[in-house]
Amino acid sequence: MASSSISSDYMRGSLDPIILRVLLDGDSYGYEIIKAVSHNSGGIYELKEPSLYTSLKRLEALSCVTSYWGNESQGGRRKYYRITPKGRQLYETSLAQWKQARDLIDQLIERRAQP
């Protein structure tokens, strides 16, 4: 996986919605989420395990995801994560807030005139 040229500080506040977005595509376990994030970023961003599991733990405490143990038919036992309706709502809210913040930051940094 390629190393990110984007500061982890920029990404930190967006990890929850990034993970929720992956889970919108279906239940997934940790390594699979990391691979999906790397794939979806074109290999530019590599999500680290500690960050992933910290975020998943927080999302589970907020009832935005649930977890369950998969069967061992395909190797070791894996813990899968599933997005909940509350998680879907948090994703939609986070996406709208992110778009609003992105537009404001673009305006402030690029000094664009307001429409």
C-alpha positions in Angstrom: 0.0 0.0 0.0 1.2 3.5 -0.8 2.1 5.9 1.9 -0.2 8.9 2.2 1.0 12.3 1.3 -2.0 13.7 3.1 -1.4 14.6 6.7 -3.2 12.2 9.1 -4.5 15.3 10.9 -6.6 16.1 7.8 -8.0 12.6 7.7 -8.6 12.0 11.5 -11.9 13.9 11.7 -13.3 12.0 8.7 -12.5 8.4 9.7 -15.9 7.6 11.1 -17.8 8.6 7.9 -15.2 6.9 5.7 -15.6 3.6 7.6 -19.4 4.0 7.6 -19.3 4.5 3.9 -17.4 1.2 3.5 -20.0 -0.6 5.6 -22.8 0.8 3.5 -21.6 -1.6 0.9 -22.0 -4.6 3.3 -20.8 -6.2 6.5 -17.0 -6.3 6.7 -14.2 -7.2 9.0 -11.2 -5.1 10.0 -8.6 -6.0 7.3 -11.3 -5.9 4.6 -12.2 -2.4 5.7 -8.6 -1.3 5.5 -8.3 -2.9 2.0 -11.5 -1.1 0.9 -10.3 2.3 2.1 -7.0 1.8 0.2 -8.7 0.6 -2.9 -11.3 3.5 -2.8 -8.5 6.0 -2.4 -6.6 4.6 -5.4 -3.9 3.5 -3.0 -3.2 7.1 -1.8 -4.5 6.6 1.8 -3.6 3.8 4.1 -5.9 3.4 7.2 -3.9 2.2 10.1 -5.2 -0.6 12.3 -5.2 1.4 15.6 -7.2 4.2 14.0 -9.6 1.7 12.5 -10.3 -0.1 15.7 -10.5 3.1 17.8 -13.1 4.4 15.3 -15.1 1.1 15.2 -15.1 1.0 19.0 -16.5 4.6 19.1 -19.1 3.8 16.5 -20.2 0.7 18.3 -20.5 2.7 21.6 -22.7 5.2 19.7 -24.9 2.3 18.3 -23.9 3.2 14.8 -22.4 -0.2 14.1 -22.9 -3.6 15.5 -20.4 -6.5 15.5 -20.7 -10.2 15.4 -18.3 -13.2 15.0 -18.2 -14.9 11.7 -17.8 -18.7 11.4 -14.3 -20.2 11.0 -15.0 -21.9 7.7 -12.6 -19.5 5.9 -9.7 -19.5 8.3 -9.5 -17.7 11.6 -12.6 -16.4 13.3 -13.3 -12.8 12.2 -15.3 -10.0 13.9 -17.6 -8.5 11.3 -19.2 -5.0 11.5 -22.6 -4.0 10.3 -23.9 -0.4 9.9 -27.1 0.3 11.8 -29.9 2.8 10.9 -28.3 5.2 13.3 -25.0 4.8 11.5 -26.7 5.5 8.2 -28.1 8.7 9.6 -24.7 9.7 11.0 -23.1 9.0 7.7 -25.6 11.2 5.8 -25.3 14.0 8.4 -21.5 13.8 8.3 -21.4 13.9 4.5 -23.6 17.0 4.4 -21.4 18.7 7.1 -18.2 17.7 5.3 -19.5 19.2 2.0 -20.4 22.4 3.7 -17.0 22.6 5.4 -15.1 21.7 2.2 -16.9 24.6 0.4 -16.1 27.0 3.2 -12.5 26.0 3.4 -12.1 26.3 -0.4 -13.6 29.7 -0.2 -11.3 30.9 2.6 -8.1 29.3 1.3 -8.6 30.2 -2.4 -10.2 33.5 -1.5 -13.1 32.9 -3.9 -15.8 35.4 -4.0 -19.1 34.4 -2.4 -21.8 33.5 -4.8 
